[in-house]
């Protein structure tokens, strides 16, 4: 995917206000990054929200908040659909860094939001909308996810490349 240039260096985790951990048990998958997140929580009062399909996820006990989903794929699609429908996307970032965005947007918006939400397993639309607005309004947030979880799902779907 070669999106590594858009990634944040691990060392900068110390300066974020909130970490959204999606589809990962970071303490097992990358213990160094897990330590850095936990250190930021204790040193800087960084908040941690875990989005998981696993009610036994070991990160739940460390999280300030947890959102359970049935499907990461449909959760991300529902989140993106809501963002695009409501004009909440960061056009400056997209224009400067993405190719294929307009095609992605057109394809995604042909899908039914309520169907995506139902397939995501988020039973309260307000909870997903709160997630979107909290992330969008957080001036210094980062999403951490496991490539092992996401790459197989998104390689089959529409892609946007960042440069």
C-alpha positions in Angstrom: 0.0 0.0 0.0 3.0 2.3 0.5 1.1 4.7 2.8 3.9 4.7 5.3 4.7 8.3 4.4 1.3 9.4 5.8 2.0 7.5 9.1 3.0 9.2 12.3 6.3 8.1 13.9 5.8 6.1 17.0 7.8 8.6 19.0 5.1 11.2 18.5 2.5 9.1 20.4 3.7 10.9 23.5 2.2 14.2 22.2 -1.3 13.1 21.3 -4.5 13.8 23.3 -6.4 10.7 22.3 -5.6 7.3 20.8 -8.3 5.3 19.0 -7.1 1.7 19.0 -9.1 -0.2 16.3 -8.9 -4.0 15.8 -5.7 -4.6 17.8 -4.4 -6.0 21.0 -1.4 -3.8 20.7 0.3 -5.1 23.9 0.6 -8.5 22.1 1.0 -7.4 18.5 3.6 -4.7 19.1 4.6 -4.5 22.7 6.8 -1.4 22.1 4.0 0.7 20.7 1.7 -0.7 23.4 4.1 0.5 26.0 4.3 3.9 24.3 0.5 4.3 24.3 0.3 3.3 28.0 3.2 5.6 28.9 1.4 8.5 27.2 -1.8 7.6 29.1 0.0 7.9 32.4 2.5 10.7 31.6 0.2 13.0 29.6 -3.3 11.8 30.5 -3.8 10.7 26.9 -7.3 9.1 26.5 -7.6 5.6 24.9 -10.7 4.4 23.1 -10.8 0.8 21.9 -12.9 -0.4 19.0 -13.1 -4.2 19.0 -15.0 -7.2 17.9 -13.7 -9.2 20.9 -15.3 -8.8 24.3 -12.2 -10.4 25.8 -9.8 -8.0 24.2 -7.0 -7.4 26.7 -6.9 -3.7 26.0 -10.5 -3.1 27.3 -9.3 -2.9 30.9 -6.9 -0.1 29.9 -9.3 1.9 27.8 -11.2 5.0 28.9 -14.0 3.9 26.6 -14.8 0.8 24.4 -16.9 0.5 21.4 -17.9 -3.1 20.4 -18.5 -3.8 16.7 -19.4 -6.9 14.8 -17.3 -5.9 11.7 -14.4 -3.5 11.4 -14.9 -3.3 7.6 -18.6 -2.2 7.9 -17.8 0.1 10.8 -15.2 2.0 8.8 -17.5 2.1 5.8 -20.3 3.5 7.9 -18.1 6.0 9.6 -16.7 7.1 6.2 -20.3 7.3 4.7 -21.4 9.5 7.6 -18.4 11.8 7.2 -18.8 12.1 3.4 -22.6 12.6 3.6 -22.2 15.4 6.1 -19.2 17.1 4.4 -17.0 16.4 7.4 -13.9 15.3 5.5 -10.7 17.2 5.5 -10.6 18.4 1.9 -7.2 20.0 2.2 -5.6 16.8 3.4 -7.4 14.8 0.7 -6.5 17.2 -2.1 -2.9 17.2 -1.1 -2.5 13.5 -0.3 -5.0 11.3 -2.0 -5.6 9.9 -5.5 -8.9 8.2 -6.4 -10.9 9.9 -3.7 -13.7 11.1 -5.8 -14.3 7.6 -7.2 -14.2 6.2 -3.7 -16.7 8.7 -2.5 -19.1 8.1 -5.4 -19.0 4.4 -4.9 -19.4 4.6 -1.1 -22.3 6.9 -1.2 -24.3 4.5 -3.5 -24.5 2.2 -0.4 -27.2 2.5 2.2 -25.9 4.0 5.5 -28.4 2.1 7.6 -27.4 -1.2 6.0 -23.7 -0.4 6.7 -24.5 0.5 10.3 -26.4 -2.7 10.8 -23.6 -4.8 9.3 -21.1 -3.0 11.5 -22.9 -4.3 14.6 -23.1 -0.8 16.1 -26.7 -0.9 17.4 -27.0 2.7 18.4 -26.5 5.1 15.5 -25.8 7.9 18.0 -22.8 6.0 19.4 -21.2 5.8 15.9 -22.0 9.5 15.2 -20.5 10.4 18.6 -17.4 8.5 17.6 -17.2 10.5 14.3 -17.6 13.9 15.9 -15.3 13.2 18.8 -12.6 12.0 16.4 -13.2 14.9 13.9 -13.1 17.5 16.7 -10.1 16.2 18.5 -7.2 18.4 17.5 -4.5 15.9 18.3 -5.8 12.3 17.9 -4.3 9.3 16.2 -5.9 6.0 15.0 -3.8 2.9 15.7 -4.8 -0.3 14.0 -3.4 -3.7 13.1 -2.5 -4.3 9.5 -3.1 -8.0 10.2 -6.8 -7.1 10.8 -7.3 -4.4 8.1 -5.2 -5.3 5.1 -7.0 -8.5 4.1 -10.4 -6.7 4.3 -9.5 -3.6 2.3 -7.3 -5.2 -0.4 -10.6 -6.5 -1.8 -12.4 -3.2 -1.7 -12.0 0.2 -3.4 -8.7 1.8 -2.5 -7.4 5.3 -2.2 -3.7 5.8 -2.3 -1.9 8.5 -0.3 1.3 10.0 -1.5 
